[in-house]
Amino acid sequence: LAFRLEAAAIVHGFAGYFHCDLHGTVHISTHAPTRSEGMGSWFPAFLPLREPVTVPAGATLTAHVWRRVDAPRRRVWYEWAVSEPCQSPVHNSQGASYAIGL
């Protein structure tokens, strides 16, 4: 994911939501303004950065997010890192901080 920032910012992490238009006005969503009721296994996510990243105006912030699965242990997790304007470590490696049971 690459974001060009119009204004300088200090980035502490990323918010993640899911929204899918199914047909006409029918949708499923975890985004607050359009949140669907009864989505117990779907949730928004916050992917924090260990160290905030300072991004100057006009610069690009590039982030990478990976979904990982450990089928024998029946769990899934996300890992993420920033590669631009600086390199961050991979966060939540091997689901060390958080994983979801399948």
Backbone bond lengths (Angstrom), bond angles and torsions (degrees), N, CA, C in turn:
res aa  C-N    CA-C-N  psi(-1)  N-CA   C-N-CA  omega(-1)  CA-C   N-CA-C  phi
1 L - - - 1.444 - - 1.519 107.65 -
2 A 1.310 116.83 133.48 1.465 120.70 178.78 1.525 108.87 -126.82
3 F 1.318 114.54 130.10 1.459 121.06 179.73 1.518 108.50 -122.99
4 R 1.326 116.45 126.97 1.466 120.26 173.51 1.520 106.71 -93.78
5 L 1.327 116.36 119.85 1.457 120.96 -176.26 1.521 110.61 -90.17
6 E 1.322 115.64 124.75 1.461 120.57 178.19 1.518 111.41 -75.64
7 A 1.328 117.05 -31.46 1.464 122.34 179.48 1.525 108.82 -120.10
8 A 1.319 116.64 152.00 1.464 120.94 175.94 1.527 108.69 -61.42
9 A 1.334 116.47 146.99 1.460 119.93 -177.80 1.519 110.84 -153.07
10 I 1.325 114.62 157.37 1.453 122.14 168.30 1.522 105.44 -111.64
11 V 1.323 116.43 116.90 1.462 121.96 -173.70 1.531 109.16 -99.41
12 H 1.324 115.96 124.17 1.464 122.47 -179.01 1.523 112.49 -101.80
13 G 1.342 116.94 -10.82 1.449 120.39 -179.25 1.517 110.73 163.07
14 F 1.323 115.35 -169.23 1.459 121.41 -175.91 1.523 109.77 -131.03
15 A 1.321 116.00 136.87 1.463 121.47 173.42 1.518 107.67 -95.76
16 G 1.308 115.99 136.99 1.452 120.44 -179.43 1.513 111.25 -125.69
17 Y 1.312 115.85 131.35 1.457 122.73 179.42 1.520 108.63 -129.90
18 F 1.316 115.61 162.35 1.452 121.17 175.88 1.519 108.02 -122.23
19 H 1.324 116.53 132.94 1.462 121.86 175.00 1.530 107.19 -144.57
20 C 1.328 115.59 129.61 1.462 119.96 179.32 1.522 109.16 -136.09
21 D 1.336 116.58 121.99 1.463 121.57 172.98 1.518 107.51 -83.06
22 L 1.332 115.61 118.49 1.461 120.14 -176.43 1.521 112.57 -89.17
23 H 1.334 116.46 -48.88 1.452 120.98 179.48 1.521 108.36 -167.95
24 G 1.320 117.27 127.62 1.467 120.32 179.65 1.517 110.78 55.88
25 T 1.327 117.05 -119.47 1.465 121.17 -179.84 1.530 112.52 -96.16
26 V 1.314 117.80 6.12 1.466 121.65 -179.62 1.530 109.22 -86.04
27 H 1.334 116.21 128.42 1.464 120.69 179.92 1.525 109.86 -149.63
28 I 1.334 115.50 165.67 1.456 121.94 166.97 1.520 106.76 -124.60
29 S 1.339 116.07 141.17 1.459 118.68 -171.81 1.520 111.69 -158.15
30 T 1.338 116.24 145.75 1.467 122.42 169.77 1.522 110.63 -107.61
31 H 1.333 117.14 -0.26 1.464 121.91 -179.79 1.526 108.67 -76.77
32 A 1.329 117.89 127.65 1.470 122.44 -171.12 1.534 114.88 -48.04
33 P 1.331 120.26 -47.52 1.469 118.62 -177.26 1.531 114.37 -64.76
34 T 1.330 117.42 -22.79 1.474 120.50 -177.22 1.526 111.49 -126.20
35 R 1.333 117.54 19.92 1.465 122.22 -173.12 1.521 112.55 -56.17
36 S 1.338 114.60 133.99 1.464 121.88 176.90 1.529 108.95 -88.36
37 E 1.317 116.57 139.23 1.460 121.12 176.89 1.526 110.14 -76.78
38 G 1.318 115.91 151.94 1.454 121.11 172.88 1.516 115.89 76.87
39 M 1.322 117.36 18.96 1.471 119.98 179.42 1.530 109.02 -97.39
40 G 1.333 116.59 66.56 1.455 122.07 -174.43 1.517 114.82 -62.04
41 S 1.308 118.68 -29.51 1.464 120.40 -179.03 1.529 112.46 -98.73
42 W 1.322 117.33 4.88 1.460 121.88 178.42 1.516 107.32 -114.94
43 F 1.307 117.08 137.34 1.455 119.21 -177.15 1.526 110.20 -154.24
44 P 1.347 116.56 152.79 1.459 119.01 173.24 1.530 108.91 -70.22
45 A 1.304 116.21 163.39 1.464 120.19 -178.99 1.517 110.27 -133.89
46 F 1.329 115.78 150.25 1.463 121.71 170.09 1.517 106.51 -120.48
47 L 1.326 116.58 124.10 1.460 123.02 179.37 1.523 107.49 -106.80
48 P 1.337 117.54 95.67 1.467 120.31 -175.85 1.528 112.37 -77.06
49 L 1.312 115.23 154.93 1.462 121.86 173.53 1.530 108.01 -103.89
50 R 1.333 117.28 134.20 1.474 120.49 179.19 1.514 111.44 -57.54
51 E 1.307 115.19 -42.22 1.471 121.68 178.24 1.524 107.79 -121.57
52 P 1.338 118.25 127.74 1.469 119.88 177.57 1.530 111.00 -58.56
53 V 1.314 116.16 149.90 1.461 122.21 -179.84 1.525 108.32 -111.21
54 T 1.316 116.50 124.63 1.465 121.87 176.46 1.520 108.25 -88.08
55 V 1.332 115.57 125.66 1.461 120.89 -177.78 1.526 108.15 -123.27
56 P 1.333 117.85 120.22 1.471 119.75 179.11 1.527 111.88 -73.28
57 A 1.305 116.14 157.88 1.466 121.64 176.76 1.522 109.85 -55.60
58 G 1.328 116.26 135.86 1.460 121.46 177.81 1.517 114.40 85.93
59 A 1.334 117.53 -8.56 1.470 120.65 -178.84 1.528 109.95 -85.20
60 T 1.320 114.98 165.55 1.453 121.61 177.87 1.521 109.48 -105.59
61 L 1.318 115.64 135.38 1.458 122.97 172.76 1.526 106.67 -106.70
62 T 1.329 116.50 120.20 1.459 120.83 -179.98 1.522 109.03 -114.05
63 A 1.327 115.03 127.66 1.462 121.40 179.82 1.520 109.05 -126.03
64 H 1.309 115.60 153.42 1.466 122.66 178.86 1.519 107.82 -127.09
65 V 1.323 116.32 136.45 1.464 122.01 179.67 1.524 107.76 -130.30
66 W 1.323 115.80 131.37 1.452 121.47 179.38 1.515 109.85 -123.25
67 R 1.324 116.79 136.74 1.463 122.25 172.65 1.518 106.66 -96.78
68 R 1.323 116.64 124.38 1.468 122.17 -177.89 1.524 109.90 -115.28
69 V 1.328 115.93 148.83 1.458 121.56 -179.82 1.523 109.45 -132.69
70 D 1.319 115.89 135.47 1.461 122.92 171.15 1.527 105.49 -117.19
71 A 1.338 116.21 88.49 1.468 121.03 -174.33 1.531 113.05 -60.96
72 P 1.336 119.61 -44.69 1.473 118.32 -179.54 1.542 112.47 -59.73
73 R 1.322 117.04 -34.56 1.479 120.10 -179.78 1.527 111.58 -94.19
74 R 1.340 116.29 2.16 1.467 123.41 176.09 1.531 111.95 52.91
75 R 1.335 115.69 56.97 1.467 119.76 176.93 1.515 110.73 -146.54
76 V 1.328 115.00 156.02 1.460 122.78 179.63 1.524 107.47 -135.77
77 W 1.336 116.43 150.37 1.453 120.75 178.11 1.516 109.23 -154.99
78 Y 1.312 115.36 170.31 1.463 122.30 176.77 1.514 108.92 -115.76
79 E 1.318 115.65 143.69 1.458 123.17 171.76 1.514 107.03 -121.25
80 W 1.332 118.05 150.65 1.457 120.69 -178.40 1.520 110.25 -151.53
81 A 1.339 114.35 156.00 1.463 121.66 178.88 1.522 109.00 -155.82
82 V 1.307 115.64 157.90 1.464 123.21 173.58 1.528 107.01 -104.90
83 S 1.336 117.05 137.74 1.471 120.23 177.33 1.527 112.57 -117.02
84 E 1.323 117.16 -13.32 1.461 120.42 -179.14 1.524 108.37 -150.45
85 P 1.296 121.79 132.41 1.460 130.00 14.21 1.530 114.36 -83.88
86 C 1.343 116.95 -1.87 1.454 121.22 176.61 1.529 107.75 -143.86
87 Q 1.310 115.84 169.31 1.460 120.81 -179.98 1.525 108.89 -98.34
88 S 1.323 116.96 126.53 1.460 120.35 174.78 1.525 108.73 -105.32
89 P 1.329 117.20 164.21 1.468 118.00 171.74 1.523 109.59 -70.65
90 V 1.313 116.52 165.11 1.464 121.00 172.94 1.524 106.97 -74.19
91 H 1.317 115.58 127.61 1.457 121.56 -179.59 1.526 110.32 -92.66
92 N 1.322 116.92 145.89 1.460 125.21 178.50 1.529 111.97 59.78
93 S 1.308 116.66 38.32 1.464 121.76 -179.73 1.528 110.33 -57.64
94 Q 1.336 115.88 131.76 1.467 123.43 -179.82 1.525 112.70 58.78
95 G 1.352 116.19 21.27 1.463 119.78 179.35 1.519 112.80 69.77
96 A 1.329 117.11 24.93 1.462 121.84 -174.89 1.525 113.62 -60.10
97 S 1.322 117.39 -34.57 1.467 120.15 -179.21 1.514 112.79 -96.11
98 Y 1.327 117.42 -32.27 1.461 119.89 -178.82 1.517 110.28 -159.81
99 A 1.304 116.07 133.53 1.460 122.93 173.75 1.525 107.85 -142.16
100 I 1.310 116.71 157.38 1.464 123.14 -177.99 1.521 107.99 -111.92
101 G 1.308 116.92 130.22 1.466 120.95 176.81 1.523 110.50 -72.57
102 L 1.315 115.71 141.87 1.467 121.05 177.70 1.521 110.81 -91.88
